Amino acid sequence: MMLSEWRTFLENNGAVILDGHVAHYGNPSLETQIATTGEVIADLSQRALIAVRGTDAEKYLQGQLTNDIYAVTEAHSQLSAHCSPKGRALACYRIFRREDTIYLALPEALLETSLERLRKYVLLSKVSLELETELMQIGYASAKGIHHLRDVIHTIPEEVNGVTHSDGLSVIRIPGPHPRFEVLGTAAAVKVLWTKLDVHAAAVGAGPWALLDILAGIPDLQPETIDAFVPQMINLDVLGGISFNKGCYTGQEIVARTHYLGKLKRRMYRLHCPISSPPAAATAIYNTAQRSDESAGSVVAAQAAPDGGVALLAVLQIEAATQGELRLGGANGPHCSLQPLPYSLETAAD
C-alpha cells in the first residue's frame, strides 16, 4: 500500500506509477539490465504486510503455516506457506519480527483473501491480524559489493534470512543472484535512506526487482496460482520454507505424506523464452514428447530478461523437464529452454 506522501516522494524522483505500483523510472529495459549487473533500489509497495499481534500470535501461526514460527526471531526471518486443508499453497510469506509484532510479507494482490483465510481460524485465540500501514518497504541489491549500504546502515545482516534493526529501520537479507536486502521503516526514515542510496544506486521498477526473485528461484504466488501447488512443487522444502519436525498445521498431512513417501511428481524450474512480453501466471506449458492436449506445467512468475526474451519460473512435471521440448501456451508455442537454478533440487531441506 503506497501512502500519498511516499508516492509524491517517488514521483519527484522520476517514478512512473501505474495501479499504485512503480512501473519504471523512464527506461524499463535499462533498469532490467542494471538490476542484474549494478546497484539498484526499488520501491516495494507491490508487497503488503500483515501485522500479527497478541499473546497467542506464535501459537496461532504455528497451527497455520508450514514453517516453525518459533524459529523466527528479531535476528532471523523465514519463508513459509499457508495451505488449504488439501495441502495446496494459498500464499507464500516472508516472516520476520519487529519488536512485539510478527509480520507476514506477501504480494498486495493476495492481501484481502489471505487476511480473510487467516482470520477464519482465529476463533478464541488472543491474536489480531491487520494490514500494516505505517511501514514502508524498499529493496536494495548490488552486484558491485554492499559497501554503500554498509556506509549508510552500519549493521546489516551477513547471512541470507538474517535481520538487523537500527535507527528505526529493519534490514532483511534475502536470496538473490547477488547480495539483496529488504529494508522497512517509517516513511520519514525510508525517505532519508533512499536519498542517501540514490547517490550510487539506480532506481528500478517492480519488474526488475521481481526478475531478481526469479533468478533466485523464489516463488511468488498470484491470484491465478493460489491453491494450485503443494509447497514442495514450488521448492519451498529446498528453500527452507517447510518444517517437517513441527506439530500439526492446516494441510500438514498432505505436505508430510508428499515428503516421506516421495511421491512428488512436479517441481519448479527456471526457463527462458524468446518472446517479447511476459506471460501471465498460470499460462500452460506443453512438452512435445507428451500429448498435445495435456499441459506439462504452468507459469508461476515471469519478467523481461536482461538479454532479451523472458525469464520465468514454472512448475513442471519432473519427467517433462528431462525429455522433449517445452512450449509456452500450446504444443506449437514458443520454445522455452531450461536455465539453472541457484540451488539443487536433489537435496531438500530437512
Number of C-alpha atoms within 10 A of each C-alpha: 19 20 15 9 11 17 19 13 14 19 14 10 13 14 21 17 15 9 7 13 19 24 18 23 19 13 11 17 15 14 22 24 16 20 30 22 15 17 25 25 24 24 26 24 21 17 20 24 26 22 18 22 17 15 12 16 19 17 14 20 21 19 20 22 27 31 28 21 25 11 12 18 17 18 18 19 22 24 26 27 22 26 27 20 13 14 24 23 27 23 27 29 22 18 23 25 19 18 8 11 15 24 23 22 21 22 19 16 14 18 17 10 13 18 14 11 14 15 14 9 13 17 8 7 13 13 18 15 19 13 16 16 14 12 19 26 25 20 23 26 28 24 17 12 13 16 11 17 20 12 11 14 17 10 14 20 18 12 13 17 21 20 26 19 20 12 8 12 20 21 25 28 24 25 20 23 19 21 19 23 25 19 22 22 21 14 17 13 15 20 17 12 18 20 12 15 20 15 9 14 22 17 24 28 26 20 21 27 25 20 26 22 23 26 23 19 26 24 23 20 25 20 14 13 19 18 18 16 20 24 28 24 23 26 25 25 24 17 21 15 22 27 19 17 10 15 12 15 21 20 21 25 14 17 23 18 13 18 16 10 8 9 9 15 12 22 21 27 25 25 22 20 24 15 17 11 14 16 21 15 20 21 18 22 25 28 27 17 14 16 11 13 9 13 22 25 24 23 25 27 27 25 25 25 25 19 11 16 16 21 28 28 30 29 26 26 20 17 15 20 20 10 12 13 18 29 21 22 18 19 22 13 12 16 21 22 15 16 14 11 18 13 13 11 15 7 9 16 15 11
